[in-house]
Amino acid sequence: MTTLTIYNHGSGGWSGKPASKVEIVNLFSNAHAKAAGAAVVEGKKVESFNFECAQPYIITEGVGGKGDPHMSKITFDEQKGVLFMHDGKKAGKTSRTGSRMRANALGKGVQQNIANIIELLRYYKALHNSVPTRINMIGWSRGAVTCIRLAYELFYNQPDYRHIPINIFAVDPVAGGGADKEDQGSFLTPNVKKYLAVLAHGENRAAFCPKTKETLHVVDSRQTQVAYIHFPGVHSDVAKRNSPVGELAFSVCARFLYSVGTNIKDHYQYMLSQKQTLQFYHAVVTNDKKMWPGKWKKKHKWYDISQRAKGAGFKKRNLAFNDVSSSAFMNVHHEAVFQACFRKIYDRSFGAMRHLASPTGPDMDTSWFLLESTCPGFGDVLKSSVYKQPNAEEAAWRGFFLRCQLV
């Protein structure tokens, strides 16, 4: 069984960015490349693919970045069995700042990335006389939408690859501009078996509208399992490991990839234990309000002018907040981890036993003590929270998290 993992950078992202930028696609992809024997040097483009290692991979560079897709067109001559890597001189003008800014704004280069991947798949097939058993993908922003677009393209227009099962981890998928309504990025095709997206509900720039359960349509729900995790913060908060939200997103990503067959040792460092997961959620829930939607405006004094111009005005995302059983939890994942970690307290508070008298006894006392030591003050939050009858979607998402070992 061969798992091919594809890493898609978002706008402006590229494999040569320093690790200090703590970007999710950059760190995960470069760790994979390094495990396969590639040299990872700051400021230099990392080897974009390797099909002869135990865990083959492809890395696409972000539009408008230093590794702009127009700079690395790939073609495969099937008759000669030769793969041509064009150095980009023909499109070298995209390296100029102005051209790269336009590519960033308009998303020019996304289709080139998709074309390059298809050429590489043709090369893989010729090299191994077979296709990958499955394809796993991760992307941020336009890179996340690239994952969706590629699955669509393979299913509808590439018969040799349409039956390969695909799993996608999408980090705040944003198509940008008019591309937001194109079919290619608006449908999850039946070849996508598992799709997990983390979304930032504090981002309110109009040009950064994400693909949500309302705007990303599942072609066949019998074939495709879908779940969403909503986090506070803005577009970059869910993609950078520099906050509790970033730590949680990285952990979910590492666990998801591992569960679907991308097994890279250097990814393990991002996996949080149940206790650590609850502690990071607690750090956000009980916050110093910096992690909530008002954070960005306080953080940048130039927010109103610069970001209104960059983001084409403001528009709230209006992501659903009614997908948890209690106001004590940030999202369904938070609730599912708490239930697994403190089942007795959860059952007494929200399960079939919630109508009974206040819990007492040595076992419950121990549970409350452990909860207080893990998340100080969260017991009081639970006792004052508002209960809501779980819905079918919430139950489906919880099942997804369990199957993907995210709990």
Kinemage of the C-alpha trace (Angstrom):
@kinemage 1
@onewidth
@group {chain A} dominant
@subgroup {mainchain}
@vectorlist {calphas} color= white
{ca met a 1} P 0.000 0.000 0.000
{ca thr a 2} L 1.533 3.291 -1.137
{ca thr a 3} L 0.411 6.589 0.319
{ca leu a 4} L 1.315 9.707 -1.640
{ca thr a 5} L 1.164 12.889 0.440
{ca ile a 6} L 0.750 16.258 -1.277
{ca tyr a 7} L 1.513 19.512 0.550
{ca asn a 8} L 0.034 22.681 -0.956
{ca his a 9} L 1.365 26.050 0.171
{ca gly a 10} L -0.974 29.024 0.339
{ca ser a 11} L -0.449 32.418 -1.292
{ca gly a 12} L 3.047 33.706 -0.666
{ca gly a 13} L 4.119 30.458 0.979
{ca trp a 14} L 7.100 28.441 -0.182
{ca ser a 15} L 9.339 25.627 0.980
{ca gly a 16} L 12.332 27.903 1.565
{ca lys a 17} L 10.669 29.922 4.306
{ca pro a 18} L 12.500 29.720 7.629
{ca ala a 19} L 11.121 27.364 10.244
{ca ser a 20} L 10.829 30.365 12.569
{ca lys a 21} L 7.746 31.423 10.585
{ca val a 22} L 6.068 28.338 12.138
{ca glu a 23} L 3.694 27.841 9.179
{ca ile a 24} L 1.859 24.542 9.153
{ca val a 25} L 2.372 23.464 5.516
{ca asn a 26} L 6.001 24.554 5.574
{ca leu a 27} L 6.889 22.629 8.742
{ca phe a 28} L 4.956 19.468 7.861
{ca ser a 29} L 6.159 19.299 4.246
{ca asn a 30} L 9.794 20.050 5.014
{ca ala a 31} L 9.786 17.426 7.787
{ca his a 32} L 8.508 14.893 5.239
{ca ala a 33} L 11.097 15.928 2.634
{ca lys a 34} L 13.885 15.741 5.206
{ca ala a 35} L 12.765 12.247 6.237
{ca ala a 36} L 13.013 11.253 2.570
{ca gly a 37} L 16.605 12.491 2.406
{ca ala a 38} L 16.093 15.953 0.896
{ca ala a 39} L 18.219 18.888 1.996
{ca val a 40} L 16.162 21.475 3.862
{ca val a 41} L 18.032 24.790 3.807
{ca glu a 42} L 16.496 28.121 4.766
{ca gly a 43} L 16.081 30.371 1.754
{ca lys a 44} L 16.348 27.545 -0.786
{ca lys a 45} L 13.554 25.636 -2.472
{ca val a 46} L 13.167 22.115 -1.136
{ca glu a 47} L 13.085 19.147 -3.531
{ca ser a 48} L 9.500 19.261 -4.795
{ca phe a 49} L 8.880 15.507 -5.007
{ca asn a 50} L 10.313 12.081 -4.278
{ca phe a 51} L 8.658 8.931 -5.618
{ca glu a 52} L 11.368 6.437 -4.681
{ca cys a 53} L 11.191 6.695 -0.905
{ca ala a 54} L 8.952 4.703 1.437
{ca gln a 55} L 6.622 7.680 1.874
{ca pro a 56} L 6.445 9.500 -1.497
{ca tyr a 57} L 5.482 13.168 -1.483
{ca ile a 58} L 4.840 16.243 -3.612
{ca ile a 59} L 5.240 19.858 -2.474
{ca thr a 60} L 3.628 22.687 -4.444
{ca glu a 61} L 4.758 26.269 -3.889
{ca gly a 62} L 2.354 29.097 -3.142
{ca val a 63} L 1.215 31.581 -5.759
{ca gly a 64} L 2.929 34.940 -5.511
{ca gly a 65} L 5.756 33.508 -3.413
{ca lys a 66} L 9.440 33.110 -4.194
{ca gly a 67} L 8.742 29.648 -5.560
{ca asp a 68} L 5.821 30.850 -7.699
{ca pro a 69} L 4.284 27.952 -9.723
{ca his a 70} L 4.919 29.787 -13.003
{ca met a 71} L 8.616 29.403 -12.221
{ca ser a 72} L 8.457 25.602 -12.126
{ca lys a 73} L 6.318 24.221 -14.920
{ca ile a 74} L 6.515 20.414 -15.145
{ca thr a 75} L 5.811 18.239 -18.186
{ca phe a 76} L 6.182 14.495 -18.692
{ca asp a 77} L 7.019 13.016 -22.073
{ca glu a 78} L 5.416 9.588 -21.851
{ca gln a 79} L 7.007 8.261 -25.046
{ca lys a 80} L 10.528 9.152 -23.933
{ca gly a 81} L 9.814 8.519 -20.280
{ca val a 82} L 11.400 11.851 -19.426
{ca leu a 83} L 10.209 14.423 -16.915
{ca phe a 84} L 10.996 18.027 -17.844
{ca met a 85} L 11.405 20.608 -15.082
{ca his a 86} L 11.298 24.062 -16.632
{ca asp a 87} L 13.369 26.572 -14.705
{ca gly a 88} L 10.896 29.385 -15.174
{ca lys a 89} L 12.963 31.810 -17.207
{ca lys a 90} L 10.119 32.073 -19.639
{ca ala a 91} L 7.931 33.345 -16.803
{ca gly a 92} L 10.757 34.928 -14.876
{ca lys a 93} L 8.979 38.251 -14.660
{ca thr a 94} L 6.731 36.743 -11.983
{ca ser a 95} L 9.689 36.997 -9.632
{ca arg a 96} L 9.376 40.772 -9.643
{ca thr a 97} L 7.566 42.116 -6.621
{ca gly a 98} L 4.723 43.716 -8.573
{ca ser a 99} L 3.965 40.574 -10.584
{ca arg a 100} L 4.144 38.393 -7.498
{ca met a 101} L 1.716 40.699 -5.697
{ca arg a 102} L -0.748 40.418 -8.597
{ca ala a 103} L -0.386 36.629 -8.609
{ca asn a 104} L -0.997 36.628 -4.870
{ca ala a 105} L -4.103 38.779 -5.171
{ca leu a 106} L -5.597 36.980 -8.173
{ca gly a 107} L -4.494 33.449 -7.360
{ca lys a 108} L -2.644 33.035 -10.655
{ca gly a 109} L -0.655 29.843 -10.504
{ca val a 110} L -3.145 27.577 -8.742
{ca gln a 111} L -4.069 25.852 -11.999
{ca gln a 112} L -0.374 25.484 -12.849
{ca asn a 113} L 0.131 23.670 -9.558
{ca ile a 114} L -2.728 21.308 -10.422
{ca ala a 115} L -1.305 20.724 -13.911
{ca asn a 116} L 2.121 20.017 -12.404
{ca ile a 117} L 0.692 17.457 -9.977
{ca ile a 118} L -1.123 15.650 -12.799
{ca glu a 119} L 2.119 15.493 -14.804
{ca leu a 120} L 3.886 14.089 -11.740
{ca leu a 121} L 1.151 11.481 -11.306
{ca arg a 122} L 1.700 10.419 -14.925
{ca tyr a 123} L 5.415 10.141 -14.172
{ca tyr a 124} L 4.679 8.128 -11.015
{ca lys a 125} L 2.528 5.729 -12.985
{ca ala a 126} L 5.246 5.215 -15.597
{ca leu a 127} L 7.899 4.796 -12.918
{ca his a 128} L 6.009 2.230 -10.830
{ca asn a 129} L 3.583 0.841 -13.410
{ca ser a 130} L 0.810 1.628 -10.938
{ca val a 131} L -0.888 4.551 -9.232
{ca pro a 132} L -0.713 5.425 -5.524
{ca thr a 133} L -3.021 3.405 -3.286
{ca arg a 134} L -4.264 6.651 -1.764
{ca ile a 135} L -3.488 10.353 -1.746
{ca asn a 136} L -3.382 12.489 1.391
{ca met a 137} L -3.316 16.266 1.092
{ca ile a 138} L -2.835 19.244 3.363
{ca gly a 139} L -3.080 22.893 2.398
{ca trp a 140} L -3.548 26.331 3.906
{ca ser a 141} L -5.718 29.077 2.390
{ca arg a 142} L -5.460 28.817 -1.413
{ca gly a 143} L -3.383 25.709 -0.824
{ca ala a 144} L -6.349 24.114 0.936
{ca val a 145} L -8.615 24.998 -1.977
{ca thr a 146} L -5.967 23.547 -4.293
{ca cys a 147} L -6.554 20.212 -2.533
{ca ile a 148} L -10.278 20.457 -3.273
{ca arg a 149} L -9.659 21.533 -6.862
{ca leu a 150} L -7.224 18.704 -7.528
{ca ala a 151} L -9.661 16.075 -6.210
{ca tyr a 152} L -12.360 17.550 -8.494
{ca glu a 153} L -10.017 17.540 -11.497
{ca leu a 154} L -8.907 13.938 -10.926
{ca phe a 155} L -12.467 12.691 -10.492
{ca tyr a 156} L -14.058 14.396 -13.483
{ca asn a 157} L -11.208 14.798 -15.976
{ca gln a 158} L -8.515 12.212 -15.233
{ca pro a 159} L -9.966 8.688 -15.621
{ca asp a 160} L -6.661 6.984 -14.755
{ca tyr a 161} L -6.687 8.561 -11.294
{ca arg a 162} L -10.363 9.166 -10.494
{ca his a 163} L -10.668 6.069 -8.284
{ca ile a 164} L -7.720 6.852 -5.995
{ca pro a 165} L -9.135 7.578 -2.505
{ca ile a 166} L -8.199 11.035 -1.235
{ca asn a 167} L -8.048 12.452 2.295
{ca ile a 168} L -7.794 16.211 2.866
{ca phe a 169} L -6.778 18.368 5.825
{ca ala a 170} L -7.811 21.924 4.936
{ca val a 171} L -6.511 24.873 6.951
{ca asp a 172} L -8.898 27.832 6.591
{ca pro a 173} L -9.567 27.189 2.878
{ca val a 174} L -9.955 30.518 1.052
{ca ala a 175} L -10.201 30.652 -2.747
{ca gly a 176} L -10.131 34.438 -2.987
{ca gly a 177} L -11.915 36.784 -5.374
{ca gly a 178} L -14.140 35.373 -8.106
{ca ala a 179} L -12.600 31.917 -7.680
{ca asp a 180} L -14.721 31.466 -4.577
{ca lys a 181} L -17.752 30.406 -6.650
{ca glu a 182} L -16.070 28.191 -9.230
{ca asp a 183} L -17.323 24.607 -9.307
{ca gln a 184} L -13.821 23.158 -9.149
{ca gly a 185} L -13.306 24.566 -5.659
{ca ser a 186} L -16.880 24.297 -4.422
{ca phe a 187} L -17.582 20.550 -4.543
{ca leu a 188} L -16.158 17.608 -2.629
{ca thr a 189} L -16.179 14.777 -5.140
{ca pro a 190} L -16.745 11.100 -4.216
{ca asn a 191} L -13.007 10.300 -4.459
{ca val a 192} L -12.552 12.385 -1.284
{ca lys a 193} L -13.093 9.916 1.551
{ca lys a 194} L -12.247 12.108 4.538
{ca tyr a 195} L -12.256 15.889 4.672
{ca leu a 196} L -11.362 17.805 7.818
{ca ala a 197} L -11.220 21.601 7.890
{ca val a 198} L -10.123 23.958 10.641
{ca leu a 199} L -11.685 27.415 10.312
{ca ala a 200} L -10.955 30.732 12.035
{ca his a 201} L -14.234 32.353 13.058
{ca gly a 202} L -12.600 35.673 13.972
{ca glu a 203} L -11.457 36.493 10.436
{ca asn a 204} L -13.732 39.145 8.934
{ca arg a 205} L -11.993 40.383 5.793
{ca ala a 206} L -14.454 40.135 2.913
{ca ala a 207} L -11.904 38.674 0.493
{ca phe a 208} L -11.102 35.885 2.956
{ca cys a 209} L -14.428 34.048 2.884
{ca pro a 210} L -13.721 30.382 3.640
{ca lys a 211} L -15.169 27.184 2.274
{ca thr a 212} L -17.692 26.143 4.932
{ca lys a 213} L -20.346 23.458 5.222
{ca glu a 214} L -22.697 25.943 3.536
{ca thr a 215} L -20.429 26.769 0.566
{ca leu a 216} L -18.560 23.486 0.037
{ca his a 217} L -21.010 20.929 -1.306
{ca val a 218} L -20.577 17.183 -0.842
{ca val a 219} L -21.452 15.330 -4.050
{ca asp a 220} L -22.097 11.982 -2.328
{ca ser a 221} L -22.319 11.906 1.480
{ca arg a 222} L -22.221 8.105 1.392
{ca gln a 223} L -18.696 8.290 -0.012
{ca thr a 224} L -17.313 11.355 1.763
{ca gln a 225} L -16.992 11.920 5.516
{ca val a 226} L -16.738 15.590 6.502
{ca ala a 227} L -16.029 17.454 9.747
{ca tyr a 228} L -15.197 21.021 10.733
{ca ile a 229} L -13.419 22.460 13.761
{ca his a 230} L -14.043 26.152 14.442
{ca phe a 231} L -11.374 28.089 16.324
{ca pro a 232} L -11.239 31.692 17.513
{ca gly a 233} L -8.688 33.936 15.843
{ca val a 234} L -7.911 35.026 12.302
{ca his a 235} L -6.691 33.414 9.086
{ca ser a 236} L -3.098 32.923 10.233
{ca asp a 237} L -3.897 31.842 13.802
{ca val a 238} L -4.999 28.358 12.714
{ca ala a 239} L -1.916 27.951 10.505
{ca lys a 240} L 0.919 29.087 12.758
{ca arg a 241} L 2.253 27.403 15.856
{ca asn a 242} L 2.564 30.558 17.950
{ca ser a 243} L -0.585 30.400 20.096
{ca pro a 244} L -2.816 27.867 21.868
{ca val a 245} L -5.028 27.786 18.759
{ca gly a 246} L -2.014 27.039 16.573
{ca glu a 247} L -0.890 24.246 18.899
{ca leu a 248} L -4.340 22.662 18.677
{ca ala a 249} L -4.491 22.943 14.890
{ca phe a 250} L -1.027 21.398 14.511
{ca ser a 251} L -1.966 18.514 16.789
{ca val a 252} L -5.190 17.790 14.911
{ca cys a 253} L -3.294 17.905 11.608
{ca ala a 254} L -0.555 15.514 12.780
{ca arg a 255} L -3.073 13.045 14.183
{ca phe a 256} L -5.268 13.201 11.078
{ca leu a 257} L -2.374 12.590 8.686
{ca tyr a 258} L -1.126 9.697 10.811
{ca ser a 259} L -4.594 8.123 10.893
{ca val a 260} L -4.839 8.120 7.083
{ca gly a 261} L -1.378 6.717 6.441
{ca thr a 262} L 1.140 9.574 6.378
{ca asn a 263} L 3.558 8.314 8.998
{ca ile a 264} L 6.437 10.789 9.438
{ca lys a 265} L 8.350 10.624 12.706
{ca asp a 266} L 9.005 14.379 12.880
{ca his a 267} L 5.248 14.988 12.777
{ca tyr a 268} L 4.831 13.242 16.138
{ca gln a 269} L 6.234 16.249 18.005
{ca tyr a 270} L 3.051 18.179 17.189
{ca met a 271} L 0.683 15.589 18.678
{ca leu a 272} L -0.826 16.670 21.996
{ca ser a 273} L -2.061 14.246 24.633
{ca gln a 274} L -5.689 14.427 25.786
{ca lys a 275} L -4.615 16.370 28.866
{ca gln a 276} L -2.496 18.813 26.848
{ca thr a 277} L -5.341 19.286 24.369
{ca leu a 278} L -7.759 20.198 27.160
{ca gln a 279} L -5.205 22.550 28.696
{ca phe a 280} L -4.706 24.421 25.434
{ca tyr a 281} L -8.470 24.664 24.928
{ca his a 282} L -8.743 25.907 28.502
{ca ala a 283} L -6.065 28.525 27.814
{ca val a 284} L -8.258 29.899 25.033
{ca val a 285} L -11.668 29.565 26.724
{ca thr a 286} L -10.580 31.272 29.949
{ca asn a 287} L -8.378 33.725 28.108
{ca asp a 288} L -7.195 37.018 28.442
{ca lys a 289} L -9.514 37.753 25.552
{ca lys a 290} L -6.620 38.140 23.124
{ca met a 291} L -7.471 34.951 21.293
{ca trp a 292} L -10.999 36.040 20.413
{ca pro a 293} L -12.182 38.043 17.383
{ca gly a 294} L -11.145 41.404 18.855
{ca lys a 295} L -7.546 40.230 19.106
{ca trp a 296} L -6.346 41.267 15.685
{ca lys a 297} L -7.660 44.800 15.878
{ca lys a 298} L -5.892 45.350 19.188
{ca lys a 299} L -2.744 43.695 17.908
{ca his a 300} L -2.294 45.930 14.856
{ca lys a 301} L -2.917 49.654 15.111
{ca trp a 302} L -3.046 49.906 11.336
{ca tyr a 303} L -5.759 47.245 11.112
{ca asp a 304} L -8.628 49.457 9.943
{ca ile a 305} L -6.722 51.015 7.063
{ca ser a 306} L -4.373 48.294 5.867
{ca gln a 307} L -6.577 45.260 6.370
{ca arg a 308} L -9.731 46.874 4.983
{ca ala a 309} L -7.755 47.614 1.812
{ca lys a 310} L -6.128 44.177 1.683
{ca gly a 311} L -9.296 42.302 2.474
{ca ala a 312} L -11.748 44.377 0.378
{ca gly a 313} L -13.702 45.528 3.418
{ca phe a 314} L -15.176 43.562 6.295
{ca lys a 315} L -17.610 40.677 6.325
{ca lys a 316} L -18.382 38.387 9.239
{ca arg a 317} L -18.016 34.686 8.576
{ca asn a 318} L -21.082 33.743 10.634
{ca leu a 319} L -19.867 30.237 11.353
{ca ala a 320} L -22.300 28.111 13.346
{ca phe a 321} L -21.775 28.152 17.109
{ca asn a 322} L -24.664 25.821 17.927
{ca asp a 323} L -22.813 22.595 17.227
{ca val a 324} L -21.874 21.747 20.820
{ca ser a 325} L -23.908 20.378 23.740
{ca ser a 326} L -22.787 23.057 26.158
{ca ser a 327} L -21.648 26.657 26.161
{ca ala a 328} L -18.619 25.468 28.157
{ca phe a 329} L -17.028 24.006 25.018
{ca met a 330} L -15.410 25.881 22.171
{ca asn a 331} L -16.237 23.333 19.493
{ca val a 332} L -17.227 19.691 18.995
{ca his a 333} L -13.618 18.520 19.154
{ca his a 334} L -13.169 20.206 22.530
{ca glu a 335} L -16.300 18.497 23.808
{ca ala a 336} L -15.284 15.088 22.411
{ca val a 337} L -11.846 15.223 24.051
{ca phe a 338} L -13.384 16.286 27.365
{ca gln a 339} L -15.888 13.436 27.189
{ca ala a 340} L -13.102 10.920 26.573
{ca cys a 341} L -10.951 12.327 29.364
{ca phe a 342} L -13.631 12.936 32.013
{ca arg a 343} L -16.436 10.593 31.042
{ca lys a 344} L -18.037 10.413 34.509
{ca ile a 345} L -18.265 14.184 34.826
{ca tyr a 346} L -19.496 14.493 31.241
{ca asp a 347} L -22.221 11.863 31.700
{ca arg a 348} L -23.395 13.520 34.910
{ca ser a 349} L -23.419 16.956 33.308
{ca phe a 350} L -24.643 16.276 29.775
{ca gly a 351} L -25.402 12.578 29.360
{ca ala a 352} L -28.296 10.348 30.371
{ca met a 353} L -27.456 10.925 34.053
{ca arg a 354} L -27.692 14.712 33.941
{ca his a 355} L -31.135 14.777 35.609
{ca leu a 356} L -29.886 12.970 38.717
{ca ala a 357} L -28.887 14.676 41.916
{ca ser a 358} L -25.513 16.386 42.179
{ca pro a 359} L -22.767 13.776 41.799
{ca thr a 360} L -21.156 12.545 45.006
{ca gly a 361} L -18.898 9.712 46.111
{ca pro a 362} L -15.160 8.991 46.061
{ca asp a 363} L -15.000 8.351 42.311
{ca met a 364} L -16.700 11.627 41.448
{ca asp a 365} L -14.634 13.531 43.987
{ca thr a 366} L -11.479 12.182 42.376
{ca ser a 367} L -12.740 13.111 38.918
{ca trp a 368} L -13.510 16.676 39.960
{ca phe a 369} L -10.100 16.933 41.633
{ca leu a 370} L -8.351 15.767 38.459
{ca leu a 371} L -10.382 18.209 36.375
{ca glu a 372} L -9.434 21.083 38.652
{ca ser a 373} L -5.763 20.148 38.481
{ca thr a 374} L -5.909 19.884 34.686
{ca cys a 375} L -8.086 22.918 33.907
{ca pro a 376} L -8.380 25.165 36.989
{ca gly a 377} L -11.818 26.731 37.243
{ca phe a 378} L -13.355 24.748 34.381
{ca gly a 379} L -15.588 22.851 36.817
{ca asp a 380} L -17.335 26.111 37.681
{ca val a 381} L -17.682 26.883 33.970
{ca leu a 382} L -19.341 23.501 33.453
{ca lys a 383} L -21.786 23.937 36.333
{ca ser a 384} L -22.957 27.306 35.017
{ca ser a 385} L -23.067 26.286 31.349
{ca val a 386} L -26.210 25.959 29.251
{ca tyr a 387} L -27.100 22.476 27.982
{ca lys a 388} L -28.327 21.856 24.425
{ca gln a 389} L -29.612 18.613 22.967
{ca pro a 390} L -26.927 17.288 20.573
{ca asn a 391} L -27.877 17.174 16.896
{ca ala a 392} L -27.111 14.580 14.227
{ca glu a 393} L -24.296 16.623 12.705
{ca glu a 394} L -22.518 16.905 16.034
{ca ala a 395} L -22.754 13.129 16.498
{ca ala a 396} L -21.339 12.584 12.997
{ca trp a 397} L -18.399 14.900 13.669
{ca arg a 398} L -17.639 13.132 16.948
{ca gly a 399} L -17.603 9.797 15.150
{ca phe a 400} L -15.231 11.285 12.577
{ca phe a 401} L -12.863 12.475 15.318
{ca leu a 402} L -12.849 9.037 16.924
{ca arg a 403} L -12.160 7.228 13.646
{ca cys a 404} L -9.305 9.618 12.869
{ca gln a 405} L -7.797 9.252 16.351
{ca leu a 406} L -8.253 12.954 17.114
{ca val a 407} L -9.678 12.275 20.589
